[in-house]
């Protein structure tokens, strides 16, 4: 399929800069977690800030009738005047993100540890949780897995040895702003610095939610596209951020169309957590647009089986029915998902929702992440407990994204035991030894 690249100067094109910036300069938003707009203040709980114009351009989504019982109870309890139709409007969810301590304390009984972190949060990754995702969090248990993922604790303020704001050296591998070119044939396109919900262990916590890097601008997008166009070895583009699915349909289509107009770009991928934290965003309009740009792949960030709800399953079903291959990326997190039973349950649920487990990541050593990181042996133990004990489709690649920009390095339990004469010694999932005749001469 041939796609014509849209011109930024044409009357029909998306003016990305005007979608984001209104009357204020970027410097004025350096401490805000809002995409710049005409207002970033919230006067009272549930009084939404002005929604960014790049979101307002979309039509109202169709009503989603699916809702988990826990979410329904939460909505009726904390948002009694909000209809189900409003609740299922993804833009309403964004407008009403929980971003302040007093808002959060109305729905969750904060621990002293959490209060301390929130009181000393200057310079930290901002707080932002969609009402939908908040409905999945345990009100009283501070150790609840989903709660620990999105609410800061005081340990986040401690920087330990080996940690870094940019441990993967992305900025050093960035030939133009907003683009990372580490591997020979593929690039990472950072389309936005905005997410609907911020994970406390985010690899890009140095930049997301800051609204000061101006990633989503005409100039930066055009520079990145120009770089890709001039480097014919690039055949694979991963669009990430922030979360690219928080862009409007129009802005995202402009980017996809522009990439598809570059002849040597064969595959486009999207990295997102939106189907998990904002499943209402996966509208029929969105998926009908996305399927025009195949081959298009999507990797989704899942953390725990509690995230797989009727709403999420419905979103995944729409994406899969649009012919988009779905994969999952999971970060191994101490006390959250670092046990075999939790991971097996997550991966089995994902397969039932037509999502293939792809990566299990060792947690990156970002600043303030020591309380999240497990020993590497724990990841190997989980992979060993999966291999042979469940379908191979449910076994992801366990990788460490090497600090310093070394890229993803796969780790496996010791199945290869070495040579014995002309035979290879192998250990299976039951720790039984087998030999394979390795007699073919080397070329």
Secondary structure, 3 states (H helix, E strand, C coil): CCCCCCCCCCCCCCCHHHHHCCCCCHHHHCCCCCCCCCCCCCCCCCCCCCCCHHHHCCCCCCCCCCCCHHHHHHHHHHCCCCCHHHHCCHHHHHHCCECCHHHHHCCCCCCHHHHHHHHCCCCCCCCCECHHHHCCCCCCCCCCHHHHHHCCCHHHHCCCCCCECCCCCCHHHCCECCEEEEECCEEEEECCCCCCCCCCCCCCCCCCCCCCCCCCCHHHHHHHHHHHHHCCCCCEEEEECCCHHHCCHHHHHHHHHHHHCCCCCCEEEEEECHHHHCHHHCCHHHHHHHHHHCCEEEEEECCCHHHCCHHHHHHHHHHHHCCCEEEEEEEECCCCCCCHHHHHHHHHHHHHCCEEEEEEEECCCECCCCCCCCCHHHHHHHHHHHECCECHHHCCEEEEEECCCCEEEEECCCCEEEEECCEEEEECCCCCEEEEECCCCCC
